[in-house]
C-alpha cells in the first residue's frame, strides 16, 4: 500500500518545483523529503522525477502519479468538509 505521507511529499515537491522549496513549505529538511521520495519511487518501482541540470522534472509516470495524488488529496479535503457539515 502507498504511504500517503510519501505521496504528500511528492505532491508538494511537484507543485513547489523542487525539494528545497517543498522543505520550506513543509518545515522539514530536504534530506527527509529526498529520502521519502526515494522510498515512494522504490515502492512504485519507477522514477517520478528526472534531474535536468539542478532542477527536477516529472517523468511521464510522475505526471500520472501527480494527477492521482491531486485527486486523492482533493477527495480527502471533500471528506473533511463533509464531516464538518454533519449535525
C-alpha positions, -999 to +999 in steps of 0.1 A: +000+000+000+012+035-008+023+056+022+002+088+019+028+109+037+053+100+009+026+108-016+020+142+001+057+150+000+058+140-037+028+163-044+044+192-026+077+188-044+059+186-078+038+217-070+066+237-055+090+228-083+118+213-061+129+198-029+143+230-013+110+249-017+089+219-006+111+216+025+105+252+034+068+248+029+066+216+049+091+228+075+112+196+072+147+190+059+154+185+023+172+152+032+140+140+048+119+148+017+146+133-006+146+101+014+108+098+015+106+104-023+132+076-028+110+053-007+080+061-028+098+055-060+111+022-046+076+012-036+062+020-070+092+007-089+096+037-111+113+071-112+090+100-106+115+128-113+145+132-135+172+157-129+176+184-156+206+205-146+199+215-110+162+211-111+138+182-111+112+175-138+084+150-135+088+119-157+058+107-177+050+083-148+055+112-124+028+132-142+004+103-140+011+099-102+006+137-098-028+135-114-038+107-090-023+125-060-042+156-068-074+136-069-066+117-037-059+148-017-089+166-032-112+138-021-096+139+014-105+176+016-140+169+005-142+142+032-132+166+059-157+192+046-185+166+046-176+155+081-176+191+094-211+196+079-227+167+098-251+176+125 
